[in-house]
Amino acid sequence: MSMGDPWQTAEIPGPKKALVMTKPEIVTAMIKRARRPILIVGHRAAEIDLGEELLIDYLIRFAKKTGIPVVATAHILGEFLKRGFKPAHMPAVNIGSRLADPEWQGLDGKGQYDLVLLIGMQYYFEWLILSSLKHYAPYLKTISLDNVYQPHASWSFPNLSMGKWKEALNVMMQKLEGGT
């Protein structure tokens, strides 16, 4: 399996596929350049153990560091609230549909987002949302931050082991904190 192969076998994305991000610094640079990014977090973020913390704890630190608005999907809202963090809450299909609507002015009414980061959803569900955004919201740039390749995103990490993925997430945080 090459770096740019869908993680789920038999999935055919079409001729336009995500660019593979081999360096996490690429994500950090895109976040810093974005005018209005948004982070969409699925329920798996409360289940994925990164060793020293759960993915949800990493994402809370990430959101606080970047100031990126967070949308909690499914039942993960309670996990955020237990940790004293209050994201917006919306079903994943709903936020996907709103992002594809060029008239939607965002969660705060200040305009459409230009960069969508997705993490922590079931693979096939994120696949469908990204496919919809690829076809119906070509003005949006999308990044899958999960450790499996999502071909419908604009950019995606390749299929990474948990160890390599943790390293990539740590590099992203260091770069956001101004480290080298």
N, C-alpha and C positions, 0 to 999 in steps of 0.2 A: 504494500500500500504506500503510495507516495504521499508527500505532505499535503497535497491538495485534493485528496480523495475524501468524499463524504464518509463520515464515521459509520453511518447506517448503510449497510449494503443494499443494493438495488435502488438506491435513490438517484435519480437522474436530474441534475439541476438545469440543464440546458447549456447553450454555448457561453453565456456570460456567468463567470464564477468569481467568487471572492478572491482578492489578492491575499496571499499568505503572509502573515506577519511573523517573521522569524526573530525580530528584535522587539522587545516590549517598549523600547524607547520610541518606536513609531507611534504607538498608542498615546503615549504621554504627549508627544509633539502635536498630534491631531487634537487632543483634548485642549491643549493650551491655545491652539489656533481657532477652535470652534467659538462661534458667537453665542449659540444657545444649545448646549448639549443637554441630554436627558439620559438617565440610567433607569432601565427597567429590570427589576429583580424578581425572579421566579422562586417558588417554594423550596427548590432544592438547595438554596443558599443556606438554609437553616440545618441542612443535613450533611453538607460537605465539610469534613474535618480537614483543615490545612495543617494540622499538627499542633501548633501553638494556639490556634484559634479556629473558630468556625468561619466559613466564608462570609456569613452575614456580618460578623464582627469586623472583618477586613473591609467589607463594603461600607459600613458605617464610618470607619476611619477615612476611607477613600472619599466618600461624599462630603464629610466635614472638611477635608483638606482641599477639595476642588470646588465646593459650593454647588456642585451639579444637583439639580432636583432629582429625587428618587421616586419612582412609582413602584409600589409593592403590589404584586399580583397574587392571586389565589389567597391562601390563608396565612401567608407569611407576615401580614401586617401585625399580628399579635406578637410575633417574635421581635419585630422592630420595636414595638411599644414596650415590651418587657425590658429592653435595653435603653429606654429613654430617648429613642429616636422616632420622630413622627414624619414618615414619608406620605406622599399622596397614595391613595389606594384606588385601584381600578382593575377590573378583569383584563387579562392579557389581550383577549380578542378586541375588547373595547379600546384600549390604548393603541393597539395596532390600527384599528379603523380610524381613530381620531388623527393619528400621525399621517395617515394617507389622505386626509382631508385638507387640501390647501387653504381652506377658509378657517380652519381651527386656529385659535390664537394662543394655544398652550394652556397649561395648568394655571398660569398667573395672568392670562389675558394680554401678554406682552408680545405675542407673535409666535410664529411657527419655529420649531426646533430645526437645527441644521445637522446635528450629529446625535445618533441614537446608539447607546451602548446597551447590550442585552447580556444577561448572565443568570444562571440558575434555573432555567426552565427545562422541561423535558425536551430532549433533542428534536423529536418530530414536531412538537408544538412550536418551538422557536423556528424550526425550518419553515413552517407554514406562515408564520408572521413575517419572517424575513422575505419569503417569496412574494407575499402580498406587497410589502414595502418596495421591493425591487421593481415590481411591475407597475404599481399604482402611485408610487411616491418617488420618482427618479431624482427629485430634487434633494432627497435626504441621503446622507452618508450613514451607513450602519456598520457597527463593529460588534462581532460576537467575542465576548471575553471568556467564553467557556474553553475548556481544554480539548474540545473536539472541533474539527473543521466544519464550519457552516457555509456551504457554497453560495447561498443566497445573500449573504452579507456583502457589504462593500469590501470589508477586511475581516479576516478571521485568523485566530491562531491555528496552527496545524494540529493534528492529533498529537497531544502531548501526554506524557506520563504525569501522574500527580506531582512527582518531584520536580520535573521541569516546569510544570505549570506554576507551582508555588514559587519557584525561582523567578519566573516571569512577572508574577504579581508583586513580588518583593522589589524587583527592579523598578516596576512602574511606580510604586509608592516612594521609593528612594528618589527617583527623578522628580516626582511631584513635590517632595519635601526639599528639593534643591540640592540633593546629594549627587555625587558623581558615579 
